[in-house]
Amino acid sequence: MAALFGDAAAPQFETGWLWPCNVQAWQCWIGVQTQWRVGMGGREGLDYSGVRVYLDECTSLCGDERREVFKGICAAEVASLEVWAQQAKERANNNQ
């Protein structure tokens, strides 16, 4: 992930395997990495209007399949934000 963001503070994930039903959501997750909203404290969440445009322009998903992929993107977003928050907390504790 650090290579995607050019950020040494990017979350570190263990190598793992995706269930086949999650591959489409993961591919879309990778595709929306330019859609982060960034504030004074860093990334705050995805810009869902940008995510919608990505899904409209770069996929042929619709209906339940699109909703499931969006849920997967949101789950990955929450997991990333949690990891970044934990990393920031650890950095703050190490700097004390």
MODELLER restraints for C-alpha pairs under 7 A, 6 or more apart:
rsr = mdl.restraints
at = mdl.atoms
rsr.add(forms.Gaussian(group=physical.xy_distance, feature=features.Distance(at['CA:1:A'], at['CA:10:A']), mean=6.17, stdev=0.5))
rsr.add(forms.Gaussian(group=physical.xy_distance, feature=features.Distance(at['CA:1:A'], at['CA:11:A']), mean=6.73, stdev=0.5))
rsr.add(forms.Gaussian(group=physical.xy_distance, feature=features.Distance(at['CA:1:A'], at['CA:12:A']), mean=6.97, stdev=0.5))
rsr.add(forms.Gaussian(group=physical.xy_distance, feature=features.Distance(at['CA:2:A'], at['CA:8:A']), mean=5.82, stdev=0.5))
rsr.add(forms.Gaussian(group=physical.xy_distance, feature=features.Distance(at['CA:2:A'], at['CA:10:A']), mean=4.94, stdev=0.5))
rsr.add(forms.Gaussian(group=physical.xy_distance, feature=features.Distance(at['CA:10:A'], at['CA:84:A']), mean=6.76, stdev=0.5))
rsr.add(forms.Gaussian(group=physical.xy_distance, feature=features.Distance(at['CA:11:A'], at['CA:80:A']), mean=6.49, stdev=0.5))
rsr.add(forms.Gaussian(group=physical.xy_distance, feature=features.Distance(at['CA:11:A'], at['CA:83:A']), mean=5.70, stdev=0.5))
rsr.add(forms.Gaussian(group=physical.xy_distance, feature=features.Distance(at['CA:11:A'], at['CA:84:A']), mean=5.79, stdev=0.5))
rsr.add(forms.Gaussian(group=physical.xy_distance, feature=features.Distance(at['CA:24:A'], at['CA:69:A']), mean=6.77, stdev=0.5))
rsr.add(forms.Gaussian(group=physical.xy_distance, feature=features.Distance(at['CA:25:A'], at['CA:69:A']), mean=4.56, stdev=0.5))
rsr.add(forms.Gaussian(group=physical.xy_distance, feature=features.Distance(at['CA:25:A'], at['CA:72:A']), mean=5.42, stdev=0.5))
rsr.add(forms.Gaussian(group=physical.xy_distance, feature=features.Distance(at['CA:25:A'], at['CA:73:A']), mean=6.11, stdev=0.5))
rsr.add(forms.Gaussian(group=physical.xy_distance, feature=features.Distance(at['CA:29:A'], at['CA:73:A']), mean=5.34, stdev=0.5))
rsr.add(forms.Gaussian(group=physical.xy_distance, feature=features.Distance(at['CA:32:A'], at['CA:51:A']), mean=6.04, stdev=0.5))
rsr.add(forms.Gaussian(group=physical.xy_distance, feature=features.Distance(at['CA:32:A'], at['CA:54:A']), mean=6.83, stdev=0.5))
rsr.add(forms.Gaussian(group=physical.xy_distance, feature=features.Distance(at['CA:35:A'], at['CA:46:A']), mean=5.58, stdev=0.5))
rsr.add(forms.Gaussian(group=physical.xy_distance, feature=features.Distance(at['CA:35:A'], at['CA:47:A']), mean=5.43, stdev=0.5))
rsr.add(forms.Gaussian(group=physical.xy_distance, feature=features.Distance(at['CA:35:A'], at['CA:50:A']), mean=5.83, stdev=0.5))
rsr.add(forms.Gaussian(group=physical.xy_distance, feature=features.Distance(at['CA:35:A'], at['CA:51:A']), mean=6.71, stdev=0.5))
rsr.add(forms.Gaussian(group=physical.xy_distance, feature=features.Distance(at['CA:36:A'], at['CA:43:A']), mean=6.28, stdev=0.5))
rsr.add(forms.Gaussian(group=physical.xy_distance, feature=features.Distance(at['CA:36:A'], at['CA:45:A']), mean=5.76, stdev=0.5))
rsr.add(forms.Gaussian(group=physical.xy_distance, feature=features.Distance(at['CA:36:A'], at['CA:46:A']), mean=4.40, stdev=0.5))
rsr.add(forms.Gaussian(group=physical.xy_distance, feature=features.Distance(at['CA:36:A'], at['CA:47:A']), mean=5.83, stdev=0.5))
rsr.add(forms.Gaussian(group=physical.xy_distance, feature=features.Distance(at['CA:37:A'], at['CA:43:A']), mean=5.76, stdev=0.5))
rsr.add(forms.Gaussian(group=physical.xy_distance, feature=features.Distance(at['CA:37:A'], at['CA:44:A']), mean=5.62, stdev=0.5))
rsr.add(forms.Gaussian(group=physical.xy_distance, feature=features.Distance(at['CA:37:A'], at['CA:45:A']), mean=5.53, stdev=0.5))
rsr.add(forms.Gaussian(group=physical.xy_distance, feature=features.Distance(at['CA:37:A'], at['CA:46:A']), mean=5.59, stdev=0.5))
rsr.add(forms.Gaussian(group=physical.xy_distance, feature=features.Distance(at['CA:37:A'], at['CA:47:A']), mean=5.75, stdev=0.5))
rsr.add(forms.Gaussian(group=physical.xy_distance, feature=features.Distance(at['CA:38:A'], at['CA:44:A']), mean=5.66, stdev=0.5))
rsr.add(forms.Gaussian(group=physical.xy_distance, feature=features.Distance(at['CA:45:A'], at['CA:77:A']), mean=6.81, stdev=0.5))
